[in-house]
Amino acid sequence: MGSNQIGQYHEINELIEEMLTGLQFGYVTITVQDGNVIQIEKNEKHRLK
């Protein structure tokens, strides 16, 4: 694993952590193609009381 690939994994990890911060209801979807993360989506729901 090269240093560029390690840097990319670190960047992806930080992005996922940022998306999960404060998420109460919803999901984060990570799309992988040919062993590479190509897309990260956040779907957040707000519950009305």
N, CA, C and O of each residue as an XYZ file, in Angstrom:
196
protein
N       0.846     -1.172      0.000
C       0.000      0.000      0.000
C       0.891      1.234      0.000
O       1.711      1.405      0.901
N       0.740      2.079     -0.985
C       1.564      3.268     -1.106
C       1.086      4.392     -0.211
O      -0.035      4.367      0.297
N       1.953      5.383     -0.023
C       1.606      6.504      0.856
C       0.433      7.310      0.304
O      -0.344      7.871      1.075
N       0.295      7.375     -1.027
C      -0.828      8.086     -1.634
C      -2.148      7.398     -1.286
O      -3.142      8.060     -0.988
N      -2.148      6.061     -1.327
C      -3.347      5.301     -1.012
C      -3.701      5.444      0.472
O      -4.879      5.543      0.815
N      -2.711      5.456      1.343
C      -2.937      5.653      2.777
C      -3.534      7.032      3.015
O      -4.456      7.170      3.818
N      -3.030      8.046      2.337
C      -3.562      9.401      2.453
C      -5.003      9.473      1.999
O      -5.812     10.182      2.597
N      -5.329      8.745      0.946
C      -6.696      8.720      0.422
C      -7.627      8.060      1.440
O      -8.735      8.547      1.664
N      -7.191      6.954      2.060
C      -8.007      6.290      3.077
C      -8.230      7.213      4.265
O      -9.327      7.246      4.823
N      -7.214      7.957      4.657
C      -7.334      8.900      5.769
C      -8.356      9.984      5.437
O      -9.173     10.345      6.284
N      -8.317     10.493      4.233
C      -9.260     11.529      3.787
C     -10.693     10.988      3.781
O     -11.620     11.674      4.213
N     -10.871      9.763      3.292
C     -12.197      9.139      3.256
C     -12.712      8.932      4.674
O     -13.882      9.195      4.956
N     -11.844      8.463      5.568
C     -12.222      8.239      6.960
C     -12.668      9.538      7.621
O     -13.668      9.555      8.339
N     -11.940     10.620      7.387
C     -12.310     11.919      7.955
C     -13.658     12.390      7.425
O     -14.466     12.931      8.180
N     -13.907     12.192      6.143
C     -15.176     12.591      5.535
C     -16.341     11.806      6.140
O     -17.393     12.376      6.428
N     -16.153     10.509      6.330
C     -17.209      9.677      6.925
C     -17.475     10.108      8.359
O     -18.634     10.209      8.762
N     -16.430     10.364      9.138
C     -16.599     10.821     10.514
C     -17.359     12.146     10.553
O     -18.228     12.339     11.404
N     -17.037     13.050      9.641
C     -17.709     14.346      9.562
C     -19.196     14.169      9.247
O     -20.041     14.854      9.824
N     -19.511     13.254      8.337
C     -20.902     13.015      7.968
C     -21.692     12.382      9.120
O     -22.882     12.653      9.277
N     -21.040     11.552      9.915
C     -21.715     10.884     11.021
C     -21.913     11.792     12.236
O     -22.792     11.538     13.059
N     -21.113     12.836     12.352
C     -21.205     13.740     13.489
C     -22.573     14.418     13.503
O     -22.962     15.077     12.539
N     -23.284     14.251     14.591
C     -24.587     14.886     14.750
C     -25.738     14.170     14.063
O     -26.884     14.607     14.169
N     -25.459     13.088     13.367
C     -26.521     12.336     12.677
C     -27.317     11.552     13.708
O     -26.770     10.679     14.382
N     -28.608     11.855     13.835
C     -29.452     11.149     14.802
C     -30.303     10.086     14.133
O     -30.439      8.980     14.657
N     -30.877     10.406     12.983
C     -31.691      9.462     12.226
C     -31.280      9.559     10.760
O     -31.228     10.655     10.201
N     -30.992      8.434     10.144
C     -30.615      8.431      8.736
C     -29.526      7.411      8.473
O     -29.333      6.472      9.245
N     -28.821      7.606      7.376
C     -27.753      6.667      7.037
C     -26.704      7.314      6.145
O     -26.948      8.321      5.479
N     -25.528      6.697      6.156
C     -24.431      7.091      5.275
C     -24.156      5.879      4.378
O     -23.941      4.771      4.868
N     -24.166      6.099      3.075
C     -23.941      5.025      2.109
C     -22.592      5.234      1.439
O     -22.297      6.319      0.938
N     -21.779      4.185      1.434
C     -20.462      4.224      0.794
C     -20.521      3.309     -0.429
O     -20.800      2.117     -0.301
N     -20.261      3.863     -1.605
C     -20.277      3.093     -2.842
C     -18.842      2.771     -3.244
O     -17.993      3.656     -3.347
N     -18.591      1.470     -3.469
C     -17.256      0.990     -3.828
C     -17.328      0.353     -5.209
O     -18.228     -0.436     -5.497
N     -16.369      0.706     -6.059
C     -16.299      0.115     -7.399
C     -14.850     -0.283     -7.661
O     -13.942      0.537     -7.525
N     -14.642     -1.518     -8.030
C     -13.300     -2.053     -8.297
C     -12.345     -1.817     -7.131
O     -11.165     -1.531     -7.331
N     -12.875     -1.940     -5.897
C     -12.039     -1.794     -4.711
C     -11.757     -0.359     -4.303
O     -10.977     -0.130     -3.379
N     -12.371      0.615     -4.967
C     -12.149      2.026     -4.654
C     -13.462      2.682     -4.252
O     -14.502      2.428     -4.859
N     -13.408      3.527     -3.224
C     -14.578      4.297     -2.828
C     -14.794      5.372     -3.889
O     -13.910      6.190     -4.148
N     -15.967      5.361     -4.495
C     -16.238      6.336     -5.556
C     -17.298      7.351     -5.157
O     -17.425      8.399     -5.790
N     -18.075      7.041     -4.090
C     -19.141      7.956     -3.706
C     -19.522      7.722     -2.256
O     -19.540      6.584     -1.787
N     -19.829      8.805     -1.543
C     -20.328      8.734     -0.174
C     -21.553      9.635     -0.104
O     -21.489     10.811     -0.462
N     -22.671      9.075      0.361
C     -23.921      9.834      0.453
C     -24.405      9.858      1.892
O     -24.220      8.898      2.639
N     -25.026     10.965      2.269
C     -25.630     11.097      3.606
C     -27.111     11.378      3.419
O     -27.483     12.306      2.700
N     -27.957     10.583      4.060
C     -29.391     10.791      4.043
C     -29.814     10.981      5.488
O     -29.712     10.058      6.297
N     -30.287     12.173      5.812
C     -30.644     12.496      7.184
C     -32.148     12.736      7.284
O     -32.740     13.414      6.445
N     -32.753     12.168      8.323
C     -34.176     12.331      8.570
C     -34.371     13.134      9.843
O     -33.632     12.979     10.815
N     -35.365     13.982      9.818
C     -35.704     14.768     10.989
C     -37.071     14.311     11.480
O     -38.065     14.405     10.760
N     -37.108     13.816     12.711
C     -38.362     13.317     13.285
C     -39.129     14.471     13.910
O     -38.571     15.274     14.658
N     -40.398     14.540     13.598
C     -41.285     15.545     14.176
C     -41.991     14.909     15.364
O     -42.464     13.776     15.287
N     -42.054     15.646     16.453
C     -42.662     15.093     17.663
C     -44.101     15.488     17.789
O     -44.765     15.106     18.753
